[in-house]
Amino acid sequence: MAMDRRTFLTASAAAGLSTALPRAATADSSSPGAVMRQRANTLIATLDEAQRDAALFAFAGDRRTAWNFMLGSRRAPGLALEQMTAAQKDLALDLLASGTSETGLQKAINIMLQQDILRDEWGKGSPDRNRERFSLQIYGTPAGTGTWSWRWEGHHLSLTFTLHDDEIVSTTPSSFSSEPNTVPSGPHRGLVVLKEEEVRGRRLFGDLDGSLRQRALVWPRSPGNIRSNRGAERRVAEEAAGVPLGALTRSQFDMAVRLVEIYTTEVLPAPLAAKQQTLLDAENMAAMLFAWGGEDLDGSIYYRLTGEHLLIEFASLHNQPLHLHAVFHDTRRNFGAHIV
């Protein structure tokens, strides 16, 4: 059973989180960048000195690009939900909602919920692991002029937004990852967090035959994890492995395009999705490469989509078929690198 925003907030009330719903970015008449700035500053205004020290960072330096979604039960840098008052938690979730579509926000909430499932149903990680161990990091000063960024991060979730002169200039790197992707037991039995990433990747490779399959099958066995962790995305993208989408049949090409949309536009609110679509339209989709990493006996798989500036990776971990890692990079625009 999927957990919607109200259920998530209601179930967290014991931890001090109220039942107010995050507001969608489209509820404001301002531009998406102005909405983010306003919501960030509204939250900052409520923080005490210790909370400010935890949440606010200089824009310059290496910390801003030190993203990490493989945190286990550790707390990410920044100010975590569990360190906020009830009102502050609502404001933080409002900020998260400004950068996600309903689909993206639902994924994020379900990934947060999974921390309780891992603790209660799987006994994995520290006993104090919980759905509120997700942190907000703000880099620079949210203002209508100049450059600043913010990140929402915890285990299996890392979303970074960079703004310049009230324009959102980058929404990458991003990771919506998952464990257990299909919840096998307990009160949330049957919940599927990443509903299409694995299914559609398998479907695309399964539809290939002959030379197309041979060209796509770059690794006989799955590598067992993604390879474009912090700082490695350009090196991975330059490997240029796989079969060009232009070599596929029309239906296979459409499958690949749909797979790209799941990572790039579907998780963003409409104005950001439209901007991302413009970037995709500028990509030579026919030249984009689809690479497959084989299927191990344990069921783990790997695939990659590589374009001129786009890199998508997916992996189910060795011996953990319900443990999925997925990332999206714009290798030119990650962290606003094209303007910073």
C-alpha positions as a printed NumPy array, in Angstrom:
array([[  0.   ,   0.   ,   0.   ],
       [  1.499,   3.324,  -1.079],
       [  1.766,   5.981,   1.578],
       [  0.46 ,   9.366,   0.487],
       [  1.548,  12.651,   1.979],
       [ -1.251,  12.922,   4.506],
       [ -0.752,   9.354,   5.728],
       [  2.992,   9.906,   6.   ],
       [  2.523,  13.09 ,   7.98 ],
       [ -0.205,  11.665,  10.177],
       [  1.862,   8.575,  10.949],
       [  4.759,  10.868,  11.898],
       [  2.691,  12.974,  14.283],
       [  4.116,  11.143,  17.279],
       [  7.513,  12.473,  16.246],
       [  6.136,  16.006,  16.133],
       [  5.176,  16.289,  12.476],
       [  1.799,  17.9  ,  11.842],
       [ -0.779,  16.764,   9.292],
       [ -0.534,  19.788,   6.99 ],
       [  0.127,  18.784,   3.397],
       [  3.169,  20.044,   1.508],
       [  2.093,  22.649,  -1.01 ],
       [  2.702,  21.992,  -4.679],
       [  4.853,  24.561,  -6.445],
       [  2.   ,  25.323,  -8.849],
       [ -0.064,  26.648,  -5.935],
       [  2.084,  29.807,  -6.046],
       [  1.884,  32.411,  -8.795],
       [  5.619,  33.096,  -8.606],
       [  8.185,  31.402, -10.813],
       [  9.4  ,  27.971,  -9.641],
       [ 12.732,  29.493,  -8.618],
       [ 11.051,  32.241,  -6.634],
       [  8.853,  29.655,  -4.929],
       [ 11.934,  27.672,  -3.872],
       [ 13.641,  30.829,  -2.613],
       [ 10.591,  31.961,  -0.658],
       [ 10.037,  28.575,   0.941],
       [ 13.724,  28.2  ,   1.82 ],
       [ 13.802,  31.628,   3.456],
       [ 10.548,  30.994,   5.326],
       [ 12.118,  27.901,   6.864],
       [ 15.464,  29.58 ,   7.557],
       [ 13.681,  32.349,   9.458],
       [ 12.396,  29.79 ,  11.991],
       [ 15.769,  28.155,  12.714],
       [ 17.685,  28.755,  15.912],
       [ 21.45 ,  29.231,  15.912],
       [ 22.288,  25.54 ,  16.258],
       [ 19.866,  24.607,  13.486],
       [ 21.339,  27.273,  11.196],
       [ 24.817,  25.924,  11.849],
       [ 23.578,  22.468,  10.823],
       [ 21.588,  23.485,   7.744],
       [ 23.485,  26.365,   6.14 ],
       [ 26.758,  26.01 ,   4.233],
       [ 28.955,  28.186,   2.062],
       [ 28.31 ,  27.828,  -1.651],
       [ 32.027,  27.582,  -2.404],
       [ 33.977,  24.467,  -1.521],
       [ 33.754,  20.733,  -1.994],
       [ 30.905,  20.017,   0.427],
       [ 28.254,  21.262,  -2.029],
       [ 29.142,  18.528,  -4.518],
       [ 29.634,  15.787,  -1.903],
       [ 26.313,  14.097,  -2.565],
       [ 25.736,  10.599,  -1.211],
       [ 22.646,   8.426,  -1.316],
       [ 24.285,   5.279,   0.114],
       [ 24.113,   6.31 ,   3.768],
       [ 22.553,   3.264,   5.381],
       [ 21.029,   4.356,   8.678],
       [ 23.503,   7.235,   9.08 ],
       [ 22.216,  10.797,   9.02 ],
       [ 23.263,  12.925,   6.061],
       [ 24.963,  16.277,   6.652],
       [ 22.534,  19.126,   7.195],
       [ 19.467,  19.57 ,   9.377],
       [ 17.364,  16.41 ,   9.569],
       [ 13.591,  16.285,   9.923],
       [ 14.075,  14.57 ,  13.281],
       [ 15.909,  17.702,  14.487],
       [ 13.094,  20.083,  13.541],
       [  9.951,  21.28 ,  15.25 ],
       [  6.584,  20.228,  13.84 ],
       [  6.141,  23.543,  12.032],
       [  9.664,  23.395,  10.603],
       [  9.085,  19.886,   9.295],
       [  6.043,  21.086,   7.399],
       [  8.043,  23.947,   5.897],
       [ 10.863,  21.584,   4.908],
       [  8.39 ,  19.267,   3.162],
       [  6.89 ,  22.296,   1.404],
       [ 10.355,  23.003,   0.025],
       [ 10.715,  19.381,  -1.093],
       [  7.327,  19.618,  -2.817],
       [  8.502,  22.68 ,  -4.766],
       [ 11.046,  20.532,  -6.591],
       [  8.984,  17.399,  -7.239],
       [  5.876,  16.339,  -9.092],
       [  3.205,  14.325,  -7.31 ],
       [  4.94 ,  11.22 ,  -8.673],
       [  8.342,  12.41 ,  -7.506],
       [  7.075,  13.407,  -4.081],
       [  5.318,  10.055,  -3.694],
       [  8.56 ,   8.248,  -4.495],
       [ 10.453,  10.381,  -1.998],
       [  7.902,   9.779,   0.753],
       [  7.891,   6.035,   0.121],
       [ 11.697,   5.923,   0.222],
       [ 11.578,   7.745,   3.541],
       [  8.962,   5.301,   4.804],
       [ 11.223,   2.404,   3.812],
       [ 13.596,   3.347,   6.618],
       [ 10.909,   2.308,   9.117],
       [ 10.297,  -0.88 ,   7.132],
       [ 14.013,  -1.737,   7.131],
       [ 14.14 ,  -1.159,  10.886],
       [ 10.902,  -2.886,  11.896],
       [ 10.51 ,  -5.671,   9.335],
       [ 14.083,  -6.419,   8.295],
       [ 16.058,  -5.474,  11.412],
       [ 18.563,  -3.69 ,   9.193],
       [ 20.725,  -0.841,  10.411],
       [ 20.683,   0.954,  13.724],
       [ 17.602,   0.653,  15.965],
       [ 17.03 ,   4.411,  15.8  ],
       [ 16.781,   4.408,  12.012],
       [ 13.56 ,   6.195,  10.962],
       [ 11.67 ,   7.992,   8.204],
       [ 12.751,  11.418,   9.497],
       [ 16.489,  10.799,   9.074],
       [ 16.526,  12.91 ,   5.908],
       [ 18.4  ,  16.189,   5.898],
       [ 18.087,  19.585,   4.277],
       [ 21.287,  21.309,   3.179],
       [ 21.282,  24.9  ,   1.869],
       [ 24.376,  26.249,   0.122],
       [ 24.8  ,  29.996,  -0.204],
       [ 22.107,  32.58 ,   0.448],
       [ 18.661,  32.081,  -1.127],
       [ 18.186,  35.37 ,  -2.985],
       [ 16.645,  36.668,  -6.184],
       [ 20.097,  37.4  ,  -7.591],
       [ 23.209,  35.274,  -7.424],
       [ 23.641,  31.524,  -7.116],
       [ 22.606,  29.138,  -4.348],
       [ 21.523,  25.531,  -4.053],
       [ 19.854,  23.062,  -1.738],
       [ 19.79 ,  19.318,  -1.296],
       [ 17.382,  16.842,   0.306],
       [ 19.289,  13.746,   1.286],
       [ 19.138,  10.518,   3.229],
       [ 19.442,   6.808,   2.604],
       [ 18.488,   6.064,  -1.022],
       [ 17.374,   9.628,  -1.756],
       [ 19.467,  12.565,  -2.932],
       [ 17.946,  15.522,  -4.784],
       [ 19.984,  18.639,  -5.586],
       [ 18.649,  21.9  ,  -7.024],
       [ 20.833,  24.808,  -8.126],
       [ 19.434,  28.293,  -8.757],
       [ 20.861,  31.39 , -10.408],
       [ 18.994,  34.722, -10.452],
       [ 15.781,  32.947,  -9.385],
       [ 16.038,  30.438, -12.229],
       [ 16.413,  26.725, -11.463],
       [ 19.436,  25.887, -13.618],
       [ 20.098,  22.313, -12.455],
       [ 18.11 ,  19.463, -10.913],
       [ 20.929,  16.901, -10.908],
       [ 22.47 ,  14.71 ,  -9.709],
       [ 19.415,  12.882,  -8.436],
       [ 18.82 ,   9.452,  -6.996],
       [ 15.577,   7.717,  -6.141],
       [ 16.73 ,   4.305,  -4.904],
       [ 14.923,   1.62 ,  -2.954],
       [ 15.023,  -1.286,  -0.486],
       [ 12.939,  -3.396,  -0.313],
       [ 11.507,  -2.257,  -3.625],
       [  8.5  ,  -4.557,  -3.283],
       [  7.673,  -4.858,   0.397],
       [  7.082,  -8.58 ,   1.076],
       [  5.496,  -8.456,   4.533],
       [  4.16 ,  -6.284,   7.318],
       [  1.606,  -3.454,   7.268],
       [  2.954,  -2.102,   3.947],
       [  3.076,  -5.45 ,   2.183],
       [  2.797,  -5.051,  -1.577],
       [  4.12 ,  -1.473,  -1.69 ],
       [  6.275,  -0.988,  -4.802],
       [  8.464,   2.096,  -4.583],
       [ 10.183,   2.223,  -7.99 ],
       [  7.359,   0.906, -10.116],
       [  8.794,   1.095, -13.624],
       [ 12.571,   1.533, -13.513],
       [ 13.363,  -2.18 , -13.345],
       [ 10.319,  -3.489, -15.226],
       [ 10.809,  -1.258, -18.256],
       [ 14.566,  -1.817, -18.359],
       [ 14.031,  -5.579, -18.421],
       [ 11.311,  -5.2  , -21.023],
       [ 13.533,  -3.172, -23.333],
       [ 16.446,  -5.607, -23.194],
       [ 14.085,  -8.573, -23.437],
       [ 12.664,  -7.194, -26.674],
       [ 16.087,  -7.086, -28.325],
       [ 17.329, -10.044, -30.336],
       [ 20.181, -11.01 , -32.606],
       [ 22.886,  -8.397, -33.131],
       [ 21.   ,  -5.739, -31.174],
       [ 21.067,  -7.897, -28.067],
       [ 24.752,  -8.673, -28.574],
       [ 25.617,  -4.987, -28.908],
       [ 23.596,  -4.058, -25.812],
       [ 25.039,  -6.852, -23.654],
       [ 28.244,  -5.136, -22.567],
       [ 28.811,  -7.094, -19.355],
       [ 28.057, -10.836, -19.187],
       [ 27.174, -10.43 , -15.509],
       [ 25.728,  -7.459, -13.681],
       [ 28.339,  -5.148, -12.115],
       [ 26.149,  -5.329,  -9.007],
       [ 25.937,  -1.59 ,  -8.375],
       [ 25.987,   1.74 , -10.138],
       [ 29.4  ,   3.128, -11.051],
       [ 28.733,   6.88 , -11.332],
       [ 29.099,   7.729,  -7.681],
       [ 30.327,  11.132,  -6.577],
       [ 32.776,  12.535,  -9.112],
       [ 32.781,   9.475, -11.385],
       [ 29.914,  10.376, -13.711],
       [ 32.049,  11.85 , -16.508],
       [ 34.396,   8.868, -16.545],
       [ 31.453,   6.465, -16.714],
       [ 29.73 ,   8.496, -19.441],
       [ 32.894,   8.502, -21.549],
       [ 32.948,   4.702, -21.664],
       [ 30.361,   4.964, -24.477],
       [ 29.108,   1.407, -24.171],
       [ 26.007,  -0.175, -25.681],
       [ 23.75 ,  -0.094, -28.708],
       [ 22.578,   3.265, -30.199],
       [ 18.859,   3.852, -29.838],
       [ 18.778,   4.738, -33.534],
       [ 19.537,   1.093, -34.321],
       [ 16.422,  -0.128, -32.506],
       [ 12.986,  -0.718, -33.958],
       [ 10.431,   2.05 , -33.55 ],
       [  8.686,   0.314, -30.67 ],
       [ 12.005,  -0.386, -28.922],
       [ 13.061,   3.246, -29.418],
       [  9.801,   4.367, -27.828],
       [ 10.437,   2.024, -24.881],
       [ 13.835,   3.641, -24.363],
       [ 12.413,   7.152, -24.541],
       [  9.796,   6.232, -21.956],
       [ 12.546,   4.864, -19.706],
       [ 14.426,   8.159, -19.985],
       [ 11.275,  10.108, -19.079],
       [ 10.85 ,   8.13 , -15.846],
       [ 14.181,   9.455, -14.595],
       [ 14.192,  12.94 , -16.097],
       [ 10.785,  14.6  , -16.487],
       [  8.254,  12.469, -14.608],
       [  9.581,  13.29 , -11.138],
       [  9.641,  17.075, -11.698],
       [  6.787,  19.601, -11.396],
       [  5.35 ,  20.767, -14.711],
       [  7.476,  23.917, -15.241],
       [ 10.708,  22.068, -14.484],
       [  9.607,  19.043, -16.522],
       [  9.015,  21.306, -19.531],
       [ 12.493,  22.788, -19.156],
       [ 14.   ,  19.312, -18.821],
       [ 12.123,  18.202, -21.932],
       [ 13.722,  21.067, -23.853],
       [ 17.122,  19.747, -22.8  ],
       [ 16.128,  16.236, -23.885],
       [ 14.947,  17.554, -27.24 ],
       [ 18.437,  18.955, -27.773],
       [ 19.969,  15.52 , -27.178],
       [ 20.546,  13.291, -30.196],
       [ 18.333,  10.472, -28.956],
       [ 19.279,   8.242, -31.877],
       [ 22.91 ,   8.402, -30.732],
       [ 22.067,   7.634, -27.104],
       [ 23.437,   4.261, -25.986],
       [ 21.616,   1.524, -24.099],
       [ 23.895,  -0.94 , -22.302],
       [ 22.925,  -4.036, -20.359],
       [ 24.855,  -5.713, -17.56 ],
       [ 23.555,  -9.23 , -17.781],
       [ 21.374, -11.045, -15.298],
       [ 23.028, -12.972, -12.503],
       [ 21.643, -16.163, -11.022],
       [ 20.435, -14.128,  -8.048],
       [ 18.313, -11.979, -10.376],
       [ 20.432,  -8.819, -10.14 ],
       [ 20.617,  -6.702, -13.301],
       [ 22.293,  -3.535, -14.523],
       [ 21.596,  -1.093, -17.326],
       [ 22.82 ,   2.285, -18.464],
       [ 21.614,   4.997, -20.838],
       [ 24.281,   7.421, -22.036],
       [ 23.734,  10.513, -24.149],
       [ 25.865,  13.536, -24.965],
       [ 25.045,  15.099, -21.593],
       [ 22.75 ,  12.495, -20.04 ],
       [ 23.69 ,   9.516, -17.901],
       [ 21.208,   7.133, -16.279],
       [ 22.29 ,   4.083, -14.307],
       [ 20.267,   1.34 , -12.671],
       [ 21.447,  -1.67 , -10.685],
       [ 19.964,  -4.271,  -8.412],
       [ 22.634,  -5.288,  -5.93 ],
       [ 24.262,  -8.718,  -5.939],
       [ 22.258, -11.206,  -3.872],
       [ 19.748,  -8.458,  -3.049],
       [ 17.168,  -8.431,  -5.864],
       [ 14.869,  -6.076,  -3.898],
       [ 17.707,  -3.577,  -3.336],
       [ 17.788,  -1.082,  -6.229],
       [ 20.099,   1.858,  -6.941],
       [ 19.205,   4.377,  -9.644],
       [ 20.785,   7.714, -10.583],
       [ 20.398,  10.463, -13.171],
       [ 23.163,  12.88 , -14.142],
       [ 23.32 ,  15.764, -16.546],
       [ 27.085,  15.663, -16.945],
       [ 27.207,  19.253, -18.164],
       [ 24.786,  20.736, -15.632],
       [ 25.305,  18.741, -12.43 ],
       [ 25.397,  21.216,  -9.516],
       [ 25.022,  24.072, -12.019],
       [ 28.535,  23.458, -13.337],
       [ 27.667,  25.19 , -16.637],
       [ 27.235,  28.558, -14.903],
       [ 29.295,  28.319, -11.705]])
